[in-house]
Amino acid sequence: MPVRQQIFSLIVGITVAIFILEMVRRRKLREEYSWLWFLTALGIVVLAIWYDFLVMLSHLIGAVLPTTTLFILGLLFLLLITLQCSIKISALTDKINRLTQEVAILKAELERPGGKDSE
């Protein structure tokens, strides 16, 4: 890998890690979501420093070019982010349904004659 690309990759990886730390510190990103982003930043730095690993990984998965391997890793990253968001959305949907049902029950109890507010 040319030195310019290596330096650029290192800067990108370190910048992503610092940005994630800052987002967690400011409470704009929860710690539970930051792990995947930190792994990404670490992966960028490792691949920038150890380019031969990327070439070896490319041969291992049968890719002709290291850029193809990076593309595959990027797609895998997006898949993991999507999966993580889907799991969280499913859990939140269940919680909203339960809360809606509980509010409806409480509202019905308060509005019916002889309910809690008429005692």
N, CA, C and O of each residue as an XYZ file, in Angstrom:
476
protein
N       0.848     -1.167      0.000
C       0.000      0.000      0.000
C       0.898      1.237      0.000
O       1.839      1.328      0.789
N       0.605      2.179     -0.883
C       1.398      3.411     -0.898
C       1.319      4.139      0.451
O       0.318      4.055      1.162
N       2.394      4.848      0.781
C       2.496      5.524      2.076
C       1.362      6.539      2.263
O       0.834      6.670      3.367
N       0.988      7.247      1.214
C      -0.105      8.231      1.323
C      -1.418      7.558      1.726
O      -2.141      8.057      2.588
N      -1.713      6.439      1.104
C      -2.938      5.714      1.444
C      -2.872      5.179      2.872
O      -3.872      5.184      3.590
N      -1.708      4.724      3.273
C      -1.538      4.195      4.623
C      -1.753      5.307      5.655
O      -2.444      5.098      6.652
N      -1.176      6.462      5.428
C      -1.343      7.588      6.340
C      -2.807      8.022      6.376
O      -3.357      8.281      7.446
N      -3.433      8.101      5.203
C      -4.841      8.483      5.143
C      -5.711      7.486      5.912
O      -6.608      7.887      6.652
N      -5.447      6.198      5.738
C      -6.221      5.167      6.436
C      -6.039      5.255      7.948
O      -6.998      5.109      8.705
N      -4.812      5.493      8.379
C      -4.561      5.651      9.812
C      -5.318      6.855     10.375
O      -5.913      6.776     11.449
N      -5.289      7.961      9.644
C      -5.997      9.171     10.087
C      -7.494      8.898     10.169
O      -8.151      9.299     11.130
N      -8.034      8.214      9.159
C      -9.466      7.897      9.166
C      -9.816      7.003     10.356
O     -10.791      7.271     11.059
N      -9.043      5.954     10.591
C      -9.308      5.042     11.692
C      -9.240      5.723     13.051
O     -10.108      5.514     13.898
N      -8.226      6.524     13.257
C      -8.076      7.237     14.528
C      -9.177      8.276     14.701
O      -9.698      8.454     15.802
N      -9.533      8.963     13.614
C     -10.601      9.958     13.673
C     -11.938      9.307     14.017
O     -12.699      9.845     14.821
N     -12.229      8.161     13.418
C     -13.471      7.450     13.736
C     -13.494      7.071     15.211
O     -14.516      7.253     15.873
N     -12.395      6.552     15.739
C     -12.339      6.153     17.153
C     -12.552      7.360     18.069
O     -13.304      7.272     19.039
N     -11.904      8.473     17.774
C     -12.067      9.681     18.590
C     -13.505     10.191     18.494
O     -14.091     10.596     19.498
N     -14.065     10.171     17.300
C     -15.441     10.625     17.105
C     -16.417      9.766     17.911
O     -17.342     10.292     18.530
N     -16.215      8.458     17.906
C     -17.088      7.554     18.659
C     -16.958      7.818     20.159
O     -17.961      7.876     20.870
N     -15.726      7.977     20.638
C     -15.527      8.297     22.049
C     -16.240      9.590     22.431
O     -16.875      9.665     23.483
N     -16.138     10.585     21.595
C     -16.784     11.872     21.861
C     -18.307     11.738     21.854
O     -18.985     12.337     22.689
N     -18.844     10.960     20.922
C     -20.291     10.761     20.872
C     -20.787     10.021     22.117
O     -21.860     10.332     22.634
N     -20.024      9.056     22.593
C     -20.394      8.334     23.815
C     -20.290      9.278     25.018
O     -21.158      9.275     25.891
N     -19.241     10.074     25.058
C     -19.045     11.008     26.167
C     -20.179     12.027     26.248
O     -20.626     12.373     27.341
N     -20.638     12.502     25.111
C     -21.729     13.480     25.066
C     -23.110     12.838     25.176
O     -24.127     13.529     25.122
N     -23.141     11.528     25.328
C     -24.392     10.772     25.444
C     -25.259     10.847     24.185
O     -26.484     10.764     24.262
N     -24.622     11.002     23.043
C     -25.353     10.977     21.779
C     -25.344      9.574     21.182
O     -26.125      9.268     20.281
N     -24.459      8.729     21.689
C     -24.369      7.331     21.267
C     -24.196      6.499     22.527
O     -23.324      6.763     23.354
N     -25.035      5.502     22.652
C     -24.956      4.649     23.844
C     -23.788      3.676     23.716
O     -23.386      3.297     22.616
N     -23.260      3.288     24.867
C     -22.111      2.381     24.887
C     -22.417      1.064     24.201
O     -21.546      0.478     23.558
N     -23.651      0.595     24.335
C     -24.012     -0.695     23.761
C     -23.929     -0.697     22.233
O     -23.795     -1.760     21.626
N     -24.005      0.474     21.608
C     -23.922      0.559     20.155
C     -22.515      0.908     19.673
O     -22.207      0.765     18.489
N     -21.682      1.353     20.570
C     -20.366      1.839     20.161
C     -19.373      0.723     19.860
O     -18.383      0.960     19.167
N     -19.609     -0.482     20.361
C     -18.621     -1.550     20.199
C     -18.362     -1.883     18.734
O     -17.218     -2.120     18.345
N     -19.409     -1.904     17.926
C     -19.232     -2.251     16.519
C     -18.460     -1.154     15.778
O     -17.656     -1.432     14.888
N     -18.720      0.088     16.163
C     -17.994      1.199     15.542
C     -16.523      1.189     15.955
O     -15.652      1.484     15.137
N     -16.236      0.855     17.209
C     -14.845      0.753     17.648
C     -14.115     -0.378     16.938
O     -12.948     -0.239     16.574
N     -14.806     -1.498     16.744
C     -14.190     -2.594     15.992
C     -13.870     -2.168     14.565
O     -12.849     -2.565     14.004
N     -14.741     -1.363     13.987
C     -14.498     -0.861     12.639
C     -13.266      0.033     12.604
O     -12.411     -0.111     11.731
N     -13.179      0.955     13.558
C     -12.012      1.840     13.622
C     -10.733      1.030     13.826
O      -9.709      1.298     13.197
N     -10.806      0.035     14.713
C      -9.650     -0.826     14.946
C      -9.277     -1.589     13.677
O      -8.097     -1.720     13.350
N     -10.281     -2.089     12.967
C     -10.025     -2.794     11.707
C      -9.351     -1.905     10.669
O      -8.450     -2.347      9.956
N      -9.787     -0.659     10.587
C      -9.177      0.279      9.641
C      -7.713      0.496      9.987
O      -6.852      0.487      9.108
N      -7.434      0.691     11.268
C      -6.041      0.924     11.691
C      -5.191     -0.315     11.450
O      -4.070     -0.209     10.954
N      -5.715     -1.490     11.798
C      -4.954     -2.731     11.602
C      -4.659     -2.954     10.126
O      -3.536     -3.302      9.762
N      -5.651     -2.757      9.285
C      -5.430     -2.968      7.851
C      -4.500     -1.920      7.254
O      -3.784     -2.199      6.292
N      -4.506     -0.718      7.817
C      -3.583      0.312      7.331
C      -2.143     -0.019      7.708
O      -1.223      0.205      6.922
N      -1.956     -0.545      8.898
C      -0.610     -0.878      9.357
C      -0.132     -2.194      8.750
O       1.029     -2.321      8.361
N      -1.016     -3.152      8.673
C      -0.659     -4.513      8.258
C      -1.381     -4.859      6.967
O      -2.297     -5.681      6.964
N      -0.978     -4.245      5.888
C      -1.612     -4.428      4.578
C      -1.487     -5.866      4.090
O      -2.365     -6.364      3.386
N      -0.407     -6.527      4.460
C      -0.224     -7.925      4.049
C      -1.334     -8.816      4.598
O      -1.683     -9.824      3.985
N      -1.889     -8.446      5.751
C      -3.006     -9.202      6.313
C      -4.222     -9.108      5.389
O      -4.929    -10.095      5.182
N      -4.460     -7.923      4.838
C      -5.567     -7.750      3.899
C      -5.348     -8.595      2.644
O      -6.288     -9.204      2.132
N      -4.119     -8.631      2.151
C      -3.803     -9.451      0.982
C      -4.003    -10.932      1.319
O      -4.568    -11.679      0.520
N      -3.544    -11.353      2.489
C      -3.710    -12.742      2.918
C      -5.196    -13.082      3.081
O      -5.638    -14.157      2.677
N      -5.954    -12.169      3.667
C      -7.392    -12.369      3.838
C      -8.088    -12.462      2.480
O      -9.022    -13.246      2.310
N      -7.638    -11.669      1.523
C      -8.203    -11.722      0.177
C      -7.983    -13.085     -0.462
O      -8.894    -13.649     -1.068
N      -6.783    -13.608     -0.326
C      -6.499    -14.941     -0.871
C      -7.300    -16.013     -0.140
O      -7.750    -16.985     -0.747
N      -7.477    -15.827      1.173
C      -8.202    -16.805      1.972
C      -9.670    -16.908      1.548
O     -10.223    -18.006      1.493
N     -10.296    -15.777      1.252
C     -11.707    -15.820      0.866
C     -11.894    -15.963     -0.642
O     -13.021    -16.081     -1.121
N     -10.802    -15.955     -1.381
C     -10.885    -16.157     -2.817
C     -11.094    -14.897     -3.623
O     -11.450    -14.961     -4.799
N     -10.878    -13.755     -3.004
C     -11.016    -12.490     -3.731
C      -9.743    -12.228     -4.531
O      -8.641    -12.558     -4.091
N      -9.908    -11.635     -5.700
C      -8.760    -11.360     -6.560
C      -8.002    -10.128     -6.079
O      -6.772    -10.102     -6.074
N      -8.758     -9.108     -5.675
C      -8.143     -7.846     -5.254
C      -8.464     -7.540     -3.793
O      -9.539     -7.893     -3.307
N      -7.545     -6.891     -3.097
C      -7.816     -6.469     -1.718
C      -9.004     -5.498     -1.629
O      -9.703     -5.470     -0.616
N      -9.231     -4.716     -2.667
C     -10.372     -3.797     -2.641
C     -11.696     -4.562     -2.597
O     -12.667     -4.098     -1.998
N     -11.730     -5.727     -3.230
C     -12.928     -6.570     -3.162
C     -13.158     -7.037     -1.732
O     -14.294     -7.065     -1.258
N     -12.097     -7.397     -1.057
C     -12.203     -7.817      0.339
C     -12.717     -6.669      1.201
O     -13.561     -6.880      2.073
N     -12.221     -5.464      0.967
C     -12.706     -4.306      1.713
C     -14.194     -4.077      1.451
O     -14.949     -3.745      2.365
N     -14.606     -4.255      0.205
C     -16.016     -4.099     -0.141
C     -16.868     -5.135      0.599
O     -17.928     -4.803      1.129
N     -16.409     -6.374      0.633
C     -17.129     -7.437      1.335
C     -17.195     -7.137      2.831
O     -18.240     -7.316      3.457
N     -16.085     -6.682      3.400
C     -16.075     -6.329      4.827
C     -17.026     -5.162      5.109
O     -17.693     -5.135      6.143
N     -17.083     -4.204      4.187
C     -18.018     -3.090      4.334
C     -19.461     -3.562      4.317
O     -20.277     -3.107      5.118
N     -19.775     -4.471      3.409
C     -21.132     -5.025      3.365
C     -21.455     -5.810      4.640
O     -22.570     -5.730      5.155
N     -20.490     -6.557      5.139
C     -20.686     -7.294      6.378
C     -20.942     -6.331      7.540
O     -21.804     -6.579      8.384
N     -20.193     -5.245      7.572
C     -20.392     -4.221      8.601
C     -21.808     -3.653      8.531
O     -22.480     -3.528      9.555
N     -22.257     -3.312      7.332
C     -23.605     -2.766      7.173
C     -24.667     -3.789      7.580
O     -25.694     -3.432      8.157
N     -24.415     -5.039      7.279
C     -25.339     -6.101      7.689
C     -25.434     -6.184      9.207
O     -26.529     -6.320      9.752
N     -24.294     -6.103      9.896
C     -24.295     -6.170     11.358
C     -24.989     -4.955     11.976
O     -25.725     -5.092     12.952
N     -24.758     -3.780     11.417
C     -25.427     -2.570     11.913
C     -26.933     -2.702     11.720
O     -27.703     -2.379     12.624
N     -27.358     -3.172     10.557
C     -28.782     -3.346     10.279
C     -29.401     -4.361     11.229
O     -30.501     -4.148     11.739
N     -28.707     -5.450     11.465
C     -29.203     -6.474     12.387
C     -29.337     -5.916     13.801
O     -30.343     -6.151     14.470
N     -28.339     -5.188     14.249
C     -28.380     -4.593     15.581
C     -29.556     -3.617     15.711
O     -30.254     -3.618     16.725
N     -29.769     -2.798     14.702
C     -30.894     -1.852     14.722
C     -32.230     -2.589     14.675
O     -33.176     -2.180     15.348
N     -32.325     -3.644     13.909
C     -33.568     -4.420     13.829
C     -33.911     -5.063     15.165
O     -35.075     -5.084     15.566
N     -32.913     -5.579     15.848
C     -33.138     -6.176     17.169
C     -33.643     -5.118     18.137
O     -34.593     -5.359     18.882
N     -33.019     -3.954     18.132
C     -33.432     -2.881     19.041
C     -34.835     -2.381     18.704
O     -35.633     -2.135     19.607
N     -35.142     -2.231     17.426
C     -36.471     -1.776     17.011
C     -37.534     -2.792     17.429
O     -38.615     -2.409     17.877
N     -37.236     -4.076     17.288
C     -38.190     -5.113     17.696
C     -38.471     -5.041     19.192
O     -39.622     -5.137     19.618
N     -37.426     -4.873     19.983
C     -37.602     -4.776     21.432
C     -38.412     -3.533     21.796
O     -39.291     -3.594     22.656
N     -38.121     -2.414     21.149
C     -38.859     -1.179     21.429
C     -40.321     -1.286     20.999
O     -41.203     -0.763     21.680
N     -40.583     -1.948     19.892
C     -41.962     -2.154     19.435
C     -42.741     -2.960     20.460
O     -43.890     -2.632     20.758
N     -42.139     -4.004     21.003
C     -42.803     -4.802     22.039
C     -43.095     -3.963     23.277
O     -44.174     -4.065     23.861
N     -42.137     -3.136     23.674
C     -42.338     -2.284     24.847
C     -43.459     -1.271     24.607
O     -44.266     -1.021     25.502
N     -43.514     -0.694     23.423
C     -44.568      0.271     23.099
C     -45.933     -0.405     23.126
O     -46.896      0.166     23.638
N     -46.026     -1.606     22.584
C     -47.300     -2.344     22.614
C     -47.754     -2.608     24.046
O     -48.923     -2.413     24.378
N     -46.825     -3.052     24.894
C     -47.179     -3.300     26.294
C     -47.628     -2.021     26.994
O     -48.628     -2.017     27.712
N     -46.888     -0.941     26.781
C     -47.250      0.332     27.411
C     -48.606      0.831     26.929
O     -49.399      1.341     27.721
N     -48.874      0.690     25.646
C     -50.162      1.110     25.095
C     -51.300      0.316     25.720
O     -52.337      0.877     26.072
N     -51.105     -0.969     25.853
C     -52.133     -1.814     26.463
C     -52.349     -1.449     27.932
O     -53.488     -1.386     28.396
N     -51.264     -1.211     28.657
C     -51.395     -0.840     30.064
C     -52.103      0.498     30.225
O     -52.944      0.644     31.112
N     -51.780      1.475     29.389
C     -52.436      2.780     29.445
C     -53.916      2.642     29.114
O     -54.756      3.272     29.756
N     -54.238      1.830     28.127
C     -55.644      1.631     27.755
C     -56.422      0.990     28.903
O     -57.561      1.377     29.167
N     -55.824      0.021     29.582
C     -56.485     -0.628     30.714
C     -56.692      0.372     31.849
O     -57.774      0.436     32.432
N     -55.664      1.146     32.161
C     -55.785      2.138     33.226
C     -56.823      3.206     32.889
O     -57.590      3.633     33.752
N     -56.838      3.625     31.649
C     -57.811      4.627     31.216
C     -59.227      4.075     31.309
O     -60.138      4.782     31.741
N     -59.421      2.838     30.916
C     -60.746      2.210     30.994
C     -61.197      2.082     32.446
O     -62.371      2.288     32.752
N     -60.274      1.743     33.337
C     -60.619      1.641     34.760
C     -61.021      2.995     35.335
O     -61.946      3.078     36.142
N     -60.338      4.043     34.928
C     -60.641      5.380     35.442
C     -61.957      5.927     34.893
O     -62.640      6.684     35.583
N     -62.316      5.565     33.691
C     -63.507      6.120     33.049
C     -64.783      5.358     33.374
O     -65.867      5.926     33.242
N     -64.709      4.128     33.783
C     -65.928      3.356     34.034
C     -66.546      3.784     35.373
O     -65.837      4.179     36.298
N     -67.851      3.698     35.457
C     -68.510      4.045     36.718
C     -68.045      3.122     37.830
O     -67.939      1.910     37.640
N     -67.777      3.680     38.956
C     -67.290      2.891     40.078
C     -65.809      2.601     39.966
O     -65.279      1.750     40.681
N     -65.133      3.315     39.059
C     -63.692      3.125     38.887
C     -62.936      3.775     40.017
O     -63.527      4.203     41.008
N     -61.624      3.849     39.869
C     -60.754      4.355     40.918
C     -61.060      5.824     41.270
O     -60.949      6.208     42.435
N     -61.441      6.643     40.284
C     -61.639      8.064     40.565
C     -62.970      8.347     41.259
O     -63.166      9.444     41.784
N     -63.876      7.392     41.270
C     -65.180      7.619     41.889
C     -65.235      7.116     43.329
O     -66.263      7.260     43.991
N     -64.170      6.540     43.814
C     -64.168      5.986     45.174
C     -64.001      7.029     46.214
O     -63.980      6.716     47.404
